[in-house]
Amino acid sequence: MSILECRNLYKGYGNKKVLENMNISVPSGKIIGLLGPNGCGKSTLIKMICGLLVPDAGEIRVSGIPIGAETNRLISYLPERTYLNAGMSVTELITYFQEFYTDFDPHRARQMLDDLKIDPQAKIRTLSKGTREKVQLIMVMSRNARLYLLDEPIAGVDPASRDYILQTILQNYNPEATIIITTHLIYDIERVLDEFVFLGFGGEVIMSGNADDVRAQYGKTLDELFREVFRYVQ
Amino acid sequence: MGWSFHGNLPVYLQIASKIRADIISGKYTAEEQIPPVRQLAYEAAVNPNTMQRALAQLEAEGLLIARGTVGRFVTENPEILAKARHKAADELIEAFLSGCREMGFESNEIMQMLIEKGDPSCQF
């Protein structure tokens, strides 16, 4: 059973077409890397799955249900930019999430904050950009959602924290749930992926498959394959 | 992070090699239960399905035995363990020989070096 189904999707901003007749089906219980060059429509697709943007044409279903309040309950979304209220402390944020999401696990959040040595009394405003990103990811991963959409989860954090974050994703990941990750840091995440999708411009699916099989098929890592597929000729 | 892997071999085969080596070296002993998939996946920092695939590979080789929901155990069959040990040694020898031959050493030179480096008092 697929958790996500996109059919004949079109989306543009003004004259600029971003997705043109995109079709994608994502199976349940997998960690999937949605990979593609800047501007290929990764974030646009994710925002449409969350209902933040409306497709110009086509259909998106999550767990068989058209996008709406019911699907939003199933989805835990990490946007590419932070949206946290800068005046709140981390502890206030936990309370806020707990009130907002019935599937939020505050113990899990506190544990992760503790592991990453983030002061729960600190105001969001006083945290560095990387630490804010960590806090936001902790909030997102502390929900028991069916579908996690992580848009660039490790872009702004140092390599050691990146490792912790990936291990956090592995540790908190429920085998029934699905995680879709977009990133440019393919080398860092390829070992945690089940499947990968290479998106070209217009949201065209250029290549997809099992991430680990790439090494047997092409004798190279997913990162190396990406660089080859999307090489710019000088 | 986790275990380190190189680029040109699937990660699941590299994991299988590592656990096989752990069994041969005695880190996991005969009849011992190995940790559950999730824990190993977390330790190695790999996808749980990749870990699952590595363990299935070792099951197919007979080195690991799955006991329903209880978990996976190292085989108690000494023949399978001995065979795996020899296979691992064979792989090292193959790599060593092909490396030396690439550098232009002849068989008799290689044997000579091996005896000198290893145990000069060794008699055949």
Boltz contact constraints between the chains, C-beta under 6 A:
constraints:
  - contact:
      token1: [A, 31]
      token2: [B, 47]
      max_distance: 6.0
  - contact:
      token1: [A, 163]
      token2: [B, 1]
      max_distance: 6.0
  - contact:
      token1: [A, 167]
      token2: [B, 45]
      max_distance: 6.0
  - contact:
      token1: [A, 170]
      token2: [B, 42]
      max_distance: 6.0
  - contact:
      token1: [A, 171]
      token2: [B, 42]
      max_distance: 6.0
  - contact:
      token1: [A, 191]
      token2: [B, 11]
      max_distance: 6.0
  - contact:
      token1: [A, 191]
      token2: [B, 46]
      max_distance: 6.0
  - contact:
      token1: [A, 192]
      token2: [B, 47]
      max_distance: 6.0
  - contact:
      token1: [A, 194]
      token2: [B, 47]
      max_distance: 6.0
  - contact:
      token1: [A, 194]
      token2: [B, 49]
      max_distance: 6.0
  - contact:
      token1: [A, 212]
      token2: [B, 10]
      max_distance: 6.0
  - contact:
      token1: [A, 212]
      token2: [B, 11]
      max_distance: 6.0
  - contact:
      token1: [A, 212]
      token2: [B, 12]
      max_distance: 6.0
  - contact:
      token1: [A, 212]
      token2: [B, 50]
      max_distance: 6.0
  - contact:
      token1: [A, 215]
      token2: [B, 9]
      max_distance: 6.0
  - contact:
      token1: [A, 215]
      token2: [B, 10]
      max_distance: 6.0
  - contact:
      token1: [A, 216]
      token2: [B, 10]
      max_distance: 6.0
  - contact:
      token1: [A, 219]
      token2: [B, 8]
      max_distance: 6.0
  - contact:
      token1: [A, 221]
      token2: [B, 7]
      max_distance: 6.0
